[in-house]
Amino acid sequence: MKIVLLVIALFATYGIAQTEQYQPSRSAPEPTKLAVNSVPKDYVIGSEDVLAVNIWKEPEISRTVPVRPDGKITLPLVGDVQASGLTPHKLEDNLRDGLKAYVANPEVTVIVQEVKSLKFNIVGEINHPGSFPLAQPMTVLDAIAVGGGLRDFAKSSKIYVLRGNARLPFNYKAVIKGKKLAENVVLQPGDTVVIP
């Protein structure tokens, strides 16, 4: 009788352990931030980008700041400083000059933490139209995926990209079949993908 109880207890324990092992996670994964750890040296800062401004040995004036729509950031001691339209290196120079009156030999580092100024638009017969960040290279096909895919009545062979005054055709059906791959262009900031 003891052996039977022992076997039942072992199976019960094993079953519970197996059940706990294969339980799906109850908490949803944390959403990932769209961040850029290293941007090209010639990257030009834009509105809505998030910058980490570090002044060596001066933690009380170091900050993580968003670039306002007027293109400026605000820091202690120097106040409002133009950031949009400058490279991080040029902004470092400007901040260094502004801080010299208050800090001896200021060492300034500017890191672009989040690229939010580079965007593309997608409109028309797409499940999630709108403006989306373009922090990494993205093709027209990628943009359609980000937009949630085409709606049922989308004219998939008549899609185009508006780039300034140019209209670049994109035939979705042909591209997904491996044809007309040249039409799957890499998007540029300000492009609008139109799904008729």
Secondary structure by P-SEA (a helix, b strand, c coil): caaaaaaaaaaaaaaaaaaaaaccccccccccccccccccccccccccbbbbbbcccccccccccccccccccccccccccccccccaaaaaaaaaaaacccccbbbbbbbbccccccbbbbbcccccbbbbbccccccaaaaaaaacccccccccccbbbbcccbbbbbbaaaaaacccccccccccccbbbbcc
